[in-house]
């Protein structure tokens, strides 16, 4: 008699919720699992206000001089208007929007990162939000996302599980260092709405996982790829494209990929080495989630880093980047970004017009951009 192996099914996990004051518990959970969920880093009042601020941005009611591609004229109670400007997914225009900075400066958010690092003096990355829309909008970006979530190479109906180990700071600076980033959903996030998938414990087995993954791909080593499309064109999946094939890279090492179920306002902090991915909504209509006439998902992506890792020139460049409305992602080449900003800003001889002034930012915002400047001028 022939027995068939039970197929892998991507399950959902509701992680334990830690209080932000439990620094020891937060640190221990990060070390063991590679992620931790901190409850109510945005309390109910802050969460609701952050939603209002977000809709000011989506409607185009803030910072009209913004240069990033952004939504145009989205009305909160009319899904048929959610089509102009930016589409569905990562929204770079939110880097410096009022909602994003409001969330970054919340005491619970800062305290969560301080607990993770066991350090007090931090700077914030200028990252962005991910906004997913229900199918009722007929937004072109939504339709494209739906068409691209079924893959022929066993990726569990989501983006490829990946790690950022050594992409931020880590051992690149010559000494072991663990960097963290986080997500905060503005509405409840789960398998139905689409959520972040993770592999608990995978931060400790990065090399072993990568060796397993290499067996599933045939790669054209001599072909250079400059775009994501070209990158995929140089790779061929070895196998029939069943979810078990992708999951086996983890399950064979005793690890289990799963989708997170996270409450609105909670913050999930990740070790950057943890394998993770965005998982498509099981119900893209929104019927079982926030509703067909509401955002399917809205998530802050946030990073903070100890100030001791920043040079004075980088901190200066961060002030200028804020004025130019530029992102400052945690995993990019900061030296290159620094030189780019200095070449563009008018105060340094460049010709790119500023969108806002650092000197007019609130003290809370200034403190997360360049704490040394704030202290020197107060």
N, C-alpha and C positions, 0 to 999 in steps of 0.2 A: 504494500500500500504506500502511495506517495503522499507525503505531507507537505502542504504549502505554508511557507512562512507568512505569519500575519503581517499585512502591510502596515507601514508606519503612518500614524495619523497625528498631525500637528495639533497638540492640545493647548489649553489655556491655563495660565498660572495666575493666581491672585497672591502677590508677594506679601509677606508680613510688613506691617506699617510701623515704622519707628518714629518716636517723638524726636523733634529736632534737638531737644536738650540731651538726648541719650547719645552723647559723642562716642562713648566706648562701644555701645551696641552697633552704631552706624559703621564705625571703623572695622569691627569684627566681621560684620556681614559683608562688607566690601572685600575683605581679605579672603573669606571663605567662598562666597558666591560670585564675586566680581560685580555686583550691583546691589543697591539698597533702595527701598521705597521709604521716603520720609513724608509723613502725613501732614497735610494742610500747610505746606510752605506758603501757599496763598490761602488765607482764610476765606470764608464765604463772601464777606464784603469786598475784599481785595479781588477775588475771582470775578465777581459781577462787574466791578469797575473796570477790570482789565478787559472784559468782553466788550463793554461800551467803548473803550478806547480803540479796541481792534476794529470795531465797526466804523469808527471815525476814519480809520485808515482805509478800510475796504471801500468806503463810500467816496474817498478822495477828498475828505474834509480837513486834512491836516497836511502841512508842509507842501504846498502846491508847487514849490520850486524843486522838489525831489527829482533826481535824474534817473533813478532806477525804474525799470518797467514795473508798473503797479496796476492794481485793479482800478477800473474807471466806472464810477457811478453805480456801484453795487448797493442796492437798497435792502435793508435788513429783512424786511418782510415781503420781498418780491424776488423769488428765485430766478425768475426769467431775466433779471437784470445782471445776473452773475456770470456774464459772458465776455464783457469788454476788458481790454487790458490783459493783465496777467491771468493765466489759466489755473490749473490744478497742480498742487504739489509744493515744492520748496519755493518760498516767496522772499527773494532777496530784498525787496523794498521794505520788509519789516525789520531789517537790521537795526535801524535807528528810529523806528516808529514809537509813538508815546506808549503804546501798550507794552512793547518789548522792554523799554527802559523802566517802566513802572514795575514790571515783573522782576527784572534784574536787581532792582534796588530794594525789594521787600526784605525785611529783616529775617524772615524764615528761610528765604532762598540763600542769602549770604551765610547765615548760620549753618545751613546744611553743608555748603562747600567748606566752611571752616572746620566742621566736624570731620569731613572726609580727609582733608589735608592735615588736620591737627595744626593748622596755622591760621593766623588772624588777618594778615595783610595780603589781600588778593586784588587782582585786576580781572576785568570781565572781557571775554572775547566778544566781538561784534558778529554774532551768528544770527540766524534768521528763524522764521517759523515755517512749519509745514501745514498747509491748509488743504484739506480734501473736501470736495463738494459732492452732494448727492446727485444721482443720475437725472433727477427732474430738471436740473439746470440746463442740461444739454450743452454744457461748456465743452469746447473742443478738447481741452486738456483732460477732462474726465473721461471722455470717450476714448482717447488715446491710451489712458492708463488702463482702462478696462480691457482694451485690446491687447495689452502687453503683459498681462499678469499671468497668463497660462504659458509656461515655458516648456520646451521640449528637452530639457536636460536636468530634470529632477530637482528644480529649485523650490519645491514646496509652495508654489503659487505666490512667490514673493521675490523681493530683491535677493541677490546672493548674500548669504551670511558671510560677514567679513569682520576683520579686526583692524584697529588703528594702532596696534602696537608699534612703537618707535616712529609713529607719524607725527607725534606732538613734541614731547621732550624725551622722556625715557632715557635710554642709554646713549642716545645721540650726543648728549652733552658730556659724556665721559664718566657718568656715574649713574647707578640705578635710580630711577625716579618714576613714581606712578602718577600719571596725570588722570584727571577726571573731567567728564562732561555730563550733562543731564538733559532730560526732557520733562516738561510740565504740560499736561493736557488741560485745556480750558473747559472741556466737556469730558465726561466719562469716556474712557478709551478701552476697547476690548476687541475680541476677535470679530464681532459683528461690524463694528465701525471701522475696522482696520487699526492696527496697533504695531508697536515695536516688538519684534520677535527676538529672543535672546537664547543663549546657550549657557545656563548657569555653570560656573566652574571652568569654562573654556579659557579664561584669562591665564590659567596656569599651564595649559597644554597647547600653546600656540604653535610651537614648532612641530609637535606630533600631528596636530590637525592639518597643518599645511602639507606635511608629507603625505597624509592620507588623501588630501584633495588633489594633489598633483597626479595621482594615479587615475583620476577620472577625466583628465583633459589631454588631448593631443594639441600641442602648441607649435605654431610656425615660428621658430626662434629667430629666423633671419628677417622677418617682416616687422618693420617699425609701424606703430599705430599712434596716430596723433589725436584721434577722437575715440569716444566710447564705442561708436559703431565699428570703427576699424579694429578696436581692441577685441571685440567679440568675434569679428570676422577671422581673426588669427587663431581662434580656439574651437576645437571640436569636442563635444561631450562623448565620452566613451561609455556606452551603455544604451539602455532603452529609454532613458529619461523618466524613470519611475521615481517618486518621492523617496522611496527607501534608499536609492543610490546616493542621494545627497545626505540624507539623515545618517547613513552608515558611517560617514566620515566622523561623526560625533558619537553615535550610539556604540560603535565598536570600541570607543575609549571610555565608555560608561557615562556619557553625557547625553542629555535629552533636550533638543530644541523645543521651545514653547513660545506662545504668544502671551504678552502681559495684559492683565486686566487691572487698570489703574483708575482711581477716582480723580475727578476734576480737582485741580489745585494741589494734588500730591506731586512730589518731585522724585523721579527715579534717577539716581546718580550711578554712572557706569565707570568702571575701570576701562580706560581706552583700549586695553588689550582684549576685552570681552567680545566674542563673536556675536553679531547682532544684524538685524535687517528690518526694513519696513515690510510689513505683511499686509496684503490687500484685504479690503473689507469683505467679510463673508456676506454682508447685506449692503451693497453699495447704494441701495435706494434710501437707506436711512429709516425705514419703517420700524425696525426693531431697536434703533438707536435714538438719536436726538430728534428724529422726525424728518419727513421728506422735504420740509421747507426750512430746515436748519443746516448749519455747517455739519458735514459728516464727522470731521475731526479737525481740531486746531491745536497744534502742539508747539510750545516754545522749545527751541534747541539752544542750550546754554552751556557755555564753558567758562571756567574761572581758573586762574593760575596764580601761584604765589608771586608777589611783586619782585622777590629776590632774583627771579629768572629773567627779568627785563633789564635791558640796558637803558641808560638815560636817553639815548638817541631813539630807541624804540618807543619809549614813553612819549617823547615829543611827537614822533610820527603818529602815534595813536590819537593825540589831540587833533592833529591835522586831518587824519582819516575821518574822525567824527565830523569835522566841519565839511569835508568833501562828500559825505554820505557814502563812504566806502566800507565794505565789510572788513573784518579782521578775524578770519577764521582761526580756530586753535590749531588746525593741522596743516597750515600752509607755511611756506618759507618766509618767516618774519623779516629776515634781513632783506630779501627781495622786495617785500611789501613796503618796508621802511624806505628804501631808495626810490621806489615808485612814487610814494606819497610826497617825498621831498622834491621830486622832479616836477610834480603837478601843481603843488600849492602855490598860490600867488606870493605868499610871504617868503618863499624860497626861490622866486624867479620863474615859477611856472605860470600857466595861463588858464587853469581850471578854476571856475568860480565856486566859491564856498556856498553851501546850502544853509549852514547854521554856524553859530559862533560858540566855541567852547567856553568862552568867558561868560556867556549867558545861560549856560547849563546850570541845573540845580546842583548844590553842593554834593548831594548823594550820587548824581551821575558823574560829576567831576572826580569823585573819590574812586570810582571803579574804572575810570579811564587812565588817570595818572595821579595816584595818591601823593606823590612827591611834590607835584605842582601845587596841589591844593594846600598841603601843609606849609609850603614855602610862601604862600600868598594869603594866609589867613592869620 
